[in-house]
């Protein structure tokens, strides 16, 4: 039994049960336990998985930007089971996903003995290129995961607002034009620091989402709203935790859950070290003397945060860690920098300015890449040392911050285990505010 003094999620129902000598299982999850351990403990990464996993549509995003109960909780435990900061372990999910989809056990299909750097010649976007990257078993906490091919790429036709090589915008635009996809879930900027999730169904709408958004926008909550008629297969563009949430929903479907996770045909992960709370980032930049009226866009490259004006000139630059107070604390516990569960992973690490590093991870990713060949210019990328270095740093940081059993292949963590592991730390569960679980209080 969990000590009632230690567990801040225990409420009047638990006290009545305890006084009667009848105890509910400590691992029976009502939403307020997920809130205690993740949301109000300051660990939520705003992926929206708990919202998508809830079969009764009882969870939504509150005005504070965090998941909150909006109707009665049924106690199904799904919000806990699928949250990457609660029950679900991305490291364990890697192995299960590979097994279910027939992926190889090694991190790379062959090795290249070529030059350590960029190839001068281009072989188009056809046959996969073996790449020099750590060949570690999927999910064992080492290497870059499965990589079928690696490229340095950019869009042949550049448009305003695109980040780095504009690869994702060009790729999705081509796939929508061809009918390979009917939609794409992606983030659209609302100003330079915040964003919103949209379902883009035309290349023009994809273009509206060009450029990086470092504000998590609960994209899987948009998926939970369903898809319009005629939109049968979509892409999901998001951070590794968002892709992991979608994969978990695909791998463990439930007939009572109506979220169309199976219609995510293509998952594109964006390299990610951390995301920010837009409001806190705004306050932090003001504190450091930035004139927000001049900021047109921001980006992160090589560990540096940069803000640009409308002419593309840098008006502010600092190390990312200097903005730590504005970052989502849960990101410190993520060991997946390169989106190991994606079909395609993209970022600027390891490529020249104006280009994008692309890791093709699955046959589905390779198929999509080849369909979009005419929209892209690409060169095989043999040296992934820069990407591997950042991946290793992310894993080391996660190993220090996370207390959920190390970076092994385990899939799931019980609430009682989590409570014991985190108690006495600055990430320990806390009592949620009344508004977070109001419907549980009055209806359960």
C-alpha positions as CSV (number, residue, x, y, z in Angstrom):
1,X,0.0,0.0,0.0
2,X,1.2,3.6,-0.7
3,X,1.7,5.7,2.4
4,X,-1.1,8.2,2.4
5,X,1.2,10.9,3.6
6,X,3.6,10.4,0.7
7,X,1.1,10.2,-2.1
8,X,-0.3,13.7,-2.7
9,X,-2.9,12.4,-5.1
10,X,-4.9,10.6,-2.4
11,X,-8.3,12.3,-1.8
12,X,-11.4,11.9,0.3
13,X,-12.4,8.7,-1.5
14,X,-9.1,7.1,-0.6
15,X,-9.4,8.3,3.0
16,X,-12.9,6.7,3.3
17,X,-11.5,3.4,1.8
18,X,-8.6,3.4,4.2
19,X,-10.8,4.0,7.3
20,X,-12.9,1.1,6.2
21,X,-9.8,-1.2,5.8
22,X,-10.6,-1.6,2.1
23,X,-7.9,-0.3,-0.3
24,X,-8.1,0.4,-4.0
25,X,-5.1,-0.8,-5.9
26,X,-2.4,1.9,-5.7
27,X,-2.0,1.4,-9.5
28,X,-5.6,2.1,-10.3
29,X,-5.3,5.4,-12.2
30,X,-7.8,8.2,-12.1
31,X,-6.8,11.3,-14.0
32,X,-5.9,13.2,-10.9
33,X,-3.0,10.7,-10.4
34,X,-1.6,11.5,-13.8
35,X,-2.0,15.2,-13.0
36,X,-0.2,14.7,-9.7
37,X,2.7,12.8,-11.1
38,X,3.2,14.7,-14.4
39,X,1.1,17.7,-15.1
40,X,1.3,19.6,-11.8
41,X,4.7,18.2,-11.0
42,X,6.0,20.3,-13.8
43,X,6.9,17.4,-16.0
44,X,4.3,17.6,-18.8
45,X,5.8,18.0,-22.3
46,X,2.4,18.9,-23.9
47,X,2.4,16.2,-26.5
48,X,-1.4,15.6,-26.1
49,X,-1.1,11.8,-25.8
50,X,-3.2,11.7,-22.6
51,X,-6.0,13.6,-24.5
52,X,-5.9,11.2,-27.5
53,X,-5.7,8.1,-25.3
54,X,-8.8,9.0,-23.2
55,X,-11.7,6.9,-24.6
56,X,-14.4,9.1,-23.1
57,X,-13.0,12.4,-24.4
58,X,-12.8,13.6,-20.8
59,X,-9.5,15.5,-21.1
60,X,-8.8,18.8,-22.9
61,X,-6.4,21.7,-22.7
62,X,-7.2,24.3,-20.1
63,X,-6.5,28.0,-20.3
64,X,-3.1,27.4,-18.6
65,X,-2.1,25.3,-21.6
66,X,-2.1,22.0,-19.7
67,X,-4.3,18.9,-19.9
68,X,-7.3,19.1,-17.6
69,X,-10.4,17.0,-16.9
70,X,-13.5,18.5,-18.6
71,X,-16.0,15.7,-17.9
72,X,-16.2,12.7,-15.6
73,X,-13.2,10.4,-15.4
74,X,-14.0,6.7,-15.9
75,X,-10.8,5.5,-14.2
76,X,-9.6,3.5,-17.3
77,X,-5.9,4.4,-16.6
78,X,-5.2,5.3,-20.3
79,X,-3.9,8.8,-19.5
80,X,-1.2,7.1,-17.4
81,X,-0.6,4.1,-19.6
82,X,0.2,6.2,-22.7
83,X,1.9,9.3,-21.3
84,X,5.7,9.2,-22.1
85,X,6.4,10.9,-18.8
86,X,4.2,8.5,-16.8
87,X,3.5,4.9,-17.6
88,X,4.8,4.5,-21.1
89,X,8.6,4.2,-21.7
90,X,9.8,5.3,-25.2
91,X,12.8,3.1,-24.8
92,X,10.6,0.0,-24.4
93,X,8.2,1.1,-27.1
94,X,11.1,1.1,-29.6
95,X,11.6,-2.6,-29.3
96,X,7.9,-3.4,-29.4
97,X,7.4,-1.2,-32.5
98,X,10.4,-2.8,-34.3
99,X,9.1,-6.3,-33.5
100,X,5.6,-5.5,-34.6
101,X,6.7,-4.0,-37.9
102,X,9.5,-6.4,-38.8
103,X,12.3,-3.9,-38.4
104,X,15.8,-5.1,-38.2
105,X,17.5,-5.3,-34.8
106,X,20.5,-3.2,-35.8
107,X,20.8,0.5,-35.8
108,X,22.0,0.6,-39.4
109,X,21.8,-1.5,-42.6
110,X,25.4,-1.7,-43.3
111,X,28.3,0.8,-42.9
112,X,30.1,3.2,-45.2
113,X,33.8,3.3,-45.4
114,X,33.7,6.5,-47.4
115,X,35.0,9.9,-46.4
116,X,34.1,11.4,-43.1
117,X,32.0,14.3,-44.3
118,X,29.7,15.1,-47.1
119,X,29.9,13.3,-50.4
120,X,30.6,15.6,-53.3
121,X,28.5,13.6,-55.7
122,X,24.7,13.2,-55.6
123,X,23.1,9.9,-56.4
124,X,19.6,11.4,-56.5
125,X,17.0,10.1,-54.1
126,X,16.9,6.5,-55.3
127,X,18.7,3.6,-53.7
128,X,19.3,3.7,-49.9
129,X,22.8,4.7,-48.9
130,X,24.4,2.7,-46.0
131,X,25.5,5.2,-43.4
132,X,28.2,5.2,-40.8
133,X,26.3,5.3,-37.5
134,X,26.4,3.2,-34.3
135,X,25.0,-0.2,-35.1
136,X,23.3,-0.8,-31.7
137,X,20.1,-2.9,-31.1
138,X,17.0,-0.8,-31.3
139,X,15.9,0.4,-27.9
140,X,19.0,-0.5,-25.9
141,X,19.9,3.1,-25.2
142,X,22.8,3.4,-27.6
143,X,23.2,4.6,-31.2
144,X,20.8,6.4,-33.4
145,X,18.3,3.5,-33.9
146,X,17.4,2.2,-37.4
147,X,18.7,4.3,-40.3
148,X,18.2,3.1,-43.8
149,X,19.6,6.1,-45.5
150,X,20.9,9.6,-44.5
151,X,20.9,12.8,-46.6
152,X,21.7,16.4,-46.6
153,X,18.8,18.0,-48.4
154,X,16.9,21.1,-49.3
155,X,13.9,22.1,-51.3
156,X,14.5,22.9,-55.0
157,X,12.0,25.8,-54.8
158,X,12.5,27.8,-51.6
159,X,9.6,29.8,-50.1
160,X,9.5,32.5,-47.4
161,X,9.5,31.3,-43.8
162,X,11.0,27.9,-44.4
163,X,13.6,26.7,-41.9
164,X,17.0,25.4,-42.9
165,X,16.5,23.4,-46.2
166,X,12.7,23.6,-46.2
167,X,12.6,19.8,-46.6
168,X,9.4,19.1,-44.6
169,X,7.4,21.7,-46.4
170,X,8.5,20.5,-49.8
171,X,8.1,16.9,-49.0
172,X,4.5,17.3,-47.6
173,X,3.5,19.6,-50.5
174,X,4.6,17.0,-53.0
175,X,2.9,14.1,-51.2
176,X,-0.4,16.1,-51.0
177,X,-0.3,17.0,-54.7
178,X,0.2,13.4,-55.6
179,X,-2.6,12.1,-53.4
180,X,-0.1,10.0,-51.5
181,X,-1.5,11.8,-48.4
182,X,-4.7,13.7,-47.8
183,X,-3.5,15.7,-44.8
184,X,-0.8,16.5,-42.4
185,X,-0.9,17.4,-38.7
186,X,1.7,20.1,-38.1
187,X,2.3,23.3,-36.1
188,X,1.6,26.7,-37.5
189,X,3.3,29.8,-35.9
190,X,1.2,32.3,-34.1
191,X,3.9,34.9,-33.8
192,X,7.6,34.0,-33.4
193,X,7.3,32.2,-30.1
194,X,4.0,30.3,-30.0
195,X,2.0,28.0,-32.3
196,X,-1.1,26.0,-32.9
197,X,-1.7,22.6,-34.4
198,X,-3.5,22.5,-37.8
199,X,-4.6,19.8,-40.2
200,X,-3.2,20.9,-43.5
201,X,-4.9,19.4,-46.6
202,X,-3.3,21.5,-49.3
203,X,0.3,22.5,-50.2
204,X,-0.7,26.1,-49.4
205,X,-1.8,25.2,-45.9
206,X,1.4,23.3,-45.4
207,X,3.3,26.4,-46.4
208,X,1.5,28.2,-43.6
209,X,3.2,25.9,-41.2
210,X,6.7,26.5,-42.5
211,X,9.4,27.4,-39.9
212,X,10.2,25.9,-36.5
213,X,7.9,26.3,-33.6
214,X,9.4,25.6,-30.2
215,X,6.1,25.7,-28.4
216,X,4.4,22.3,-27.9
217,X,0.9,22.5,-29.2
218,X,-0.7,19.2,-28.1
219,X,-0.9,17.9,-31.7
220,X,-2.4,14.5,-30.7
221,X,-5.3,16.3,-29.1
222,X,-6.1,17.6,-32.6
223,X,-6.0,13.9,-33.8
224,X,-8.5,13.1,-31.0
225,X,-11.0,15.4,-32.7
226,X,-11.2,13.0,-35.7
227,X,-10.5,13.6,-39.4
228,X,-12.9,15.1,-41.9
229,X,-14.4,13.0,-44.7
230,X,-12.0,12.2,-47.5
231,X,-8.9,12.5,-45.3
232,X,-7.9,8.8,-45.0
233,X,-4.1,8.9,-44.6
234,X,-2.1,11.7,-43.0
235,X,1.3,12.7,-41.9
236,X,2.2,13.6,-38.4
237,X,5.0,16.2,-38.0
238,X,6.2,16.6,-34.5
239,X,8.8,16.2,-31.8
240,X,10.0,12.7,-30.8
241,X,7.6,12.5,-27.8
242,X,4.7,13.3,-30.1
243,X,5.6,10.6,-32.5
244,X,6.1,8.2,-29.6
245,X,2.6,8.9,-28.4
246,X,1.1,8.2,-31.8
247,X,3.1,5.0,-32.1
248,X,1.8,3.8,-28.7
249,X,-1.8,4.5,-29.8
250,X,-1.2,2.5,-33.0
251,X,0.5,-0.4,-31.3
252,X,-2.1,-0.7,-28.5
253,X,-5.5,0.1,-30.1
254,X,-8.7,-0.2,-28.1
255,X,-12.2,-0.5,-29.6
256,X,-13.6,2.1,-27.2
257,X,-11.0,4.6,-28.3
258,X,-12.1,6.4,-31.5
259,X,-8.9,8.3,-32.2
260,X,-7.9,7.6,-35.8
261,X,-4.2,6.8,-35.0
262,X,-4.1,4.1,-37.6
263,X,-4.5,6.8,-40.3
264,X,-1.1,8.3,-39.6
265,X,0.6,6.9,-42.6
266,X,3.8,8.9,-42.2
267,X,5.5,10.1,-39.0
268,X,8.1,12.8,-39.4
269,X,10.1,13.6,-36.3
270,X,11.9,16.9,-35.7
271,X,15.3,16.7,-33.9
272,X,14.6,18.1,-30.5
273,X,16.6,18.8,-27.4
274,X,13.9,20.7,-25.6
275,X,10.7,22.8,-26.1
276,X,9.6,26.0,-24.3
277,X,6.6,27.4,-22.6
278,X,5.8,30.4,-24.9
279,X,4.7,32.6,-22.1
280,X,7.8,31.9,-19.9
281,X,10.0,32.3,-23.0
282,X,8.5,35.7,-23.7
283,X,9.1,36.9,-20.1
284,X,12.7,35.5,-20.2
285,X,13.6,37.2,-23.4
286,X,12.1,40.5,-22.1
287,X,14.1,40.0,-18.9
288,X,17.3,39.7,-21.1
289,X,16.5,43.0,-22.9
290,X,15.1,41.6,-26.2
291,X,12.7,44.0,-28.1
292,X,10.0,41.5,-29.0
293,X,8.5,43.9,-31.5
294,X,11.6,43.3,-33.7
295,X,11.6,39.4,-33.4
296,X,10.3,37.8,-36.6
297,X,11.5,34.3,-36.0
298,X,13.7,32.2,-33.8
299,X,15.8,29.0,-34.2
300,X,18.1,26.7,-32.4
301,X,21.3,25.4,-33.9
302,X,24.5,24.0,-32.4
303,X,23.2,24.7,-28.9
304,X,22.6,28.3,-29.6
305,X,19.2,30.1,-29.5
306,X,18.9,33.0,-32.0
307,X,16.3,35.6,-32.7
308,X,16.0,37.3,-36.1
309,X,14.4,40.4,-37.3
310,X,12.3,40.6,-40.5
311,X,15.4,41.2,-42.6
312,X,17.0,38.0,-41.3
313,X,19.6,39.7,-39.1
314,X,20.4,38.2,-35.7
315,X,19.2,40.5,-33.0
316,X,19.7,38.2,-30.0
317,X,21.8,35.1,-29.4
318,X,22.5,33.0,-26.3
319,X,23.1,29.4,-25.3
320,X,20.0,27.4,-25.1
321,X,20.7,26.5,-21.5
322,X,20.7,30.2,-20.6
323,X,16.9,30.0,-21.2
324,X,16.4,27.0,-19.0
325,X,13.8,28.7,-16.9
326,X,11.5,28.9,-19.9
327,X,12.0,25.3,-21.0
328,X,9.6,22.4,-20.3
329,X,11.3,20.5,-17.5
330,X,10.0,17.2,-18.7
331,X,12.2,17.5,-21.8
332,X,15.2,16.9,-19.5
333,X,14.0,13.3,-19.1
334,X,13.7,12.5,-22.9
335,X,16.4,10.4,-24.3
336,X,15.2,10.5,-27.9
337,X,16.8,13.5,-29.7
338,X,16.4,12.1,-33.3
339,X,12.9,10.5,-33.2
340,X,13.8,6.8,-33.3
341,X,10.2,5.8,-33.8
342,X,9.6,8.0,-36.9
343,X,9.6,7.1,-40.5
344,X,11.7,10.1,-41.3
345,X,13.6,12.3,-38.9
346,X,14.9,15.8,-39.8
347,X,17.0,18.5,-38.2
348,X,19.9,20.9,-38.8
349,X,22.6,19.0,-36.9
350,X,25.3,17.7,-39.1
351,X,24.4,19.7,-42.2
352,X,25.5,23.0,-43.7
353,X,23.5,26.1,-43.2
354,X,20.6,26.2,-45.6
355,X,20.4,22.4,-45.7
356,X,18.5,19.8,-43.6
357,X,19.8,16.5,-42.2
358,X,17.4,13.7,-43.1
359,X,17.4,10.2,-41.6
360,X,15.2,7.7,-43.4
361,X,14.2,5.1,-40.8
362,X,11.6,2.8,-42.4
363,X,10.6,1.4,-45.8
364,X,7.5,3.7,-45.5
365,X,9.7,6.7,-45.0
366,X,11.9,5.7,-48.0
367,X,8.8,5.2,-50.2
368,X,7.5,8.7,-49.3
369,X,11.0,10.2,-49.8
370,X,11.2,8.7,-53.3
371,X,7.7,10.0,-54.2
372,X,8.8,13.5,-53.4
373,X,12.2,13.2,-55.3
374,X,11.5,15.9,-57.8
375,X,10.8,18.5,-55.1
376,X,14.1,17.9,-53.3
377,X,17.8,18.3,-53.9
378,X,19.8,15.8,-51.8
379,X,23.3,14.5,-51.2
380,X,24.1,11.3,-49.3
381,X,25.4,12.0,-45.9
382,X,28.0,9.6,-44.6
383,X,29.2,11.2,-41.4
384,X,26.6,11.3,-38.7
385,X,29.1,12.1,-35.9
386,X,27.5,15.4,-35.1
387,X,24.0,13.9,-34.8
388,X,25.3,11.0,-32.7
389,X,27.1,13.4,-30.3
390,X,23.9,15.3,-29.6
391,X,22.0,12.1,-29.2
392,X,24.5,10.9,-26.7
393,X,24.3,14.2,-24.8
394,X,20.5,14.0,-24.7
395,X,20.7,10.4,-23.3
396,X,23.2,11.5,-20.7
397,X,20.9,14.3,-19.6
398,X,17.9,12.0,-19.5
399,X,19.9,9.4,-17.4
400,X,20.6,12.2,-14.8
401,X,17.0,13.6,-14.7
402,X,14.9,10.5,-15.0
403,X,14.4,8.2,-12.1
404,X,12.2,5.6,-13.9
405,X,14.6,2.7,-14.0
406,X,17.3,3.8,-16.4
407,X,17.3,3.7,-20.2
408,X,16.5,0.1,-20.7
409,X,14.0,-1.8,-22.8
410,X,11.2,-1.8,-20.2
411,X,7.8,-0.7,-21.6
412,X,5.7,0.4,-18.7
413,X,6.0,1.9,-15.2
414,X,3.4,1.5,-12.4
415,X,2.2,4.6,-10.5
416,X,3.5,3.1,-7.2
417,X,6.9,2.6,-8.7
418,X,7.0,6.1,-10.0
419,X,5.9,7.5,-6.7
420,X,8.6,5.7,-4.9
421,X,11.3,6.6,-7.4
422,X,10.5,10.3,-7.4
423,X,9.6,11.0,-3.8
424,X,11.9,13.5,-2.2
425,X,13.0,15.0,-5.5
426,X,12.1,18.3,-7.2
427,X,10.0,16.2,-9.7
428,X,7.9,14.4,-7.0
429,X,4.1,14.2,-7.5
430,X,2.2,17.1,-6.0
431,X,-1.5,17.7,-5.2
432,X,-3.3,19.0,-8.3
433,X,-5.2,22.3,-8.0
434,X,-9.0,21.9,-7.7
435,X,-9.7,23.0,-11.3
436,X,-7.5,20.2,-12.7
437,X,-9.8,17.4,-11.7
438,X,-13.0,19.2,-10.8
439,X,-15.2,16.7,-12.6
440,X,-13.6,13.8,-10.8
441,X,-14.3,15.5,-7.5
442,X,-17.9,16.2,-8.1
443,X,-18.8,13.1,-10.1
444,X,-16.6,10.2,-8.8
